[in-house]
Amino acid sequence: MTLETLLTAMPIDIDTFTEASTEELSGITNAEKVIRFLYQNRDKAFTPSEIAEGTGVKKTSISTVLRRLEEREFVQHKGDYWALGDEERVRDAYRFHQTMDDLDERFGAEDIDEWRQHAVEDANE
């Protein structure tokens, strides 16, 4: 999505770690859950509560997730209802994410700290 906040893993607080099930910590983000749910039901629009119930995303988190997805034009809303946004944009983002996962698997994930260190060194030469 850039997919950075949407699809990359981020640190979680200890309460989430303690309270979450293994499935919840499997790496599927709340945003991915919402996109998958809306894609599977792309002929309908839902309230945030219905989306939270259908995805298992906490009701306290769903508004933030929906706003972030809307900023990237992956979802749209009118009044109290939300639906999938531009399907082509969603497909392109998914393909990009899959490609990055494939590259990470093939070549290993980048170490951003190592990359930054070399970028600074190379710029100073």
MOFEN-V674305 format. One record per backbone hydrogen bond with DSSP energy under -0.5 kcal/mol. NH is the residue of the N-H (numbers start at 0). CO is the residue of the C=O. E is the energy in kcal/mol with one decimal. If there is no record, write none. Layout:
nh->NH co->CO e->E
nh->NH co->CO e->E
This chain:
nh->2 co->0 e->-0.5
nh->6 co->2 e->-4.4
nh->7 co->2 e->-0.8
nh->7 co->3 e->-1.5
nh->16 co->12 e->-2.2
nh->17 co->13 e->-2.7
nh->18 co->14 e->-2.8
nh->19 co->15 e->-2.5
nh->24 co->20 e->-1.3
nh->25 co->22 e->-1.5
nh->28 co->26 e->-0.7
nh->32 co->28 e->-2.2
nh->33 co->29 e->-2.4
nh->34 co->30 e->-2.8
nh->35 co->31 e->-2.8
nh->36 co->32 e->-2.4
nh->37 co->33 e->-2.8
nh->38 co->34 e->-2.7
nh->39 co->35 e->-2.5
nh->40 co->36 e->-1.1
nh->41 co->38 e->-1.3
nh->43 co->40 e->-2.1
nh->45 co->81 e->-2.9
nh->50 co->46 e->-2.3
nh->51 co->47 e->-2.8
nh->52 co->48 e->-2.4
nh->53 co->49 e->-2.5
nh->54 co->50 e->-1.6
nh->55 co->51 e->-2.2
nh->56 co->51 e->-0.6
nh->60 co->57 e->-1.7
nh->61 co->57 e->-1.4
nh->62 co->58 e->-0.6
nh->64 co->60 e->-2.0
nh->65 co->61 e->-2.7
nh->66 co->62 e->-2.4
nh->67 co->63 e->-2.3
nh->68 co->64 e->-2.3
nh->69 co->65 e->-2.4
nh->70 co->66 e->-2.3
nh->71 co->67 e->-1.0
nh->72 co->69 e->-1.8
nh->73 co->68 e->-2.8
nh->74 co->68 e->-0.7
nh->75 co->82 e->-2.6
nh->77 co->80 e->-2.0
nh->80 co->77 e->-2.4
nh->81 co->45 e->-3.1
nh->82 co->75 e->-2.6
nh->84 co->73 e->-3.3
nh->85 co->72 e->-1.1
nh->86 co->84 e->-0.5
nh->89 co->85 e->-2.2
nh->90 co->86 e->-2.8
nh->91 co->87 e->-2.7
nh->92 co->88 e->-2.2
nh->93 co->89 e->-2.3
nh->94 co->90 e->-2.7
nh->95 co->91 e->-2.4
nh->96 co->92 e->-2.6
nh->97 co->93 e->-2.7
nh->98 co->94 e->-2.7
nh->99 co->95 e->-2.5
nh->100 co->96 e->-2.3
nh->101 co->97 e->-2.6
nh->102 co->98 e->-2.6
nh->103 co->99 e->-2.6
nh->104 co->100 e->-2.4
nh->105 co->101 e->-2.3
nh->106 co->102 e->-3.3
nh->107 co->102 e->-0.5
nh->107 co->103 e->-2.0
nh->111 co->109 e->-0.9
nh->114 co->110 e->-2.5
nh->115 co->111 e->-2.6
nh->116 co->112 e->-2.1
nh->117 co->113 e->-2.1
nh->118 co->114 e->-2.4
nh->119 co->115 e->-2.3
nh->120 co->116 e->-2.1
nh->121 co->117 e->-3.0
nh->122 co->118 e->-1.8
nh->123 co->119 e->-1.5
nh->124 co->120 e->-0.6
nh->124 co->121 e->-0.6
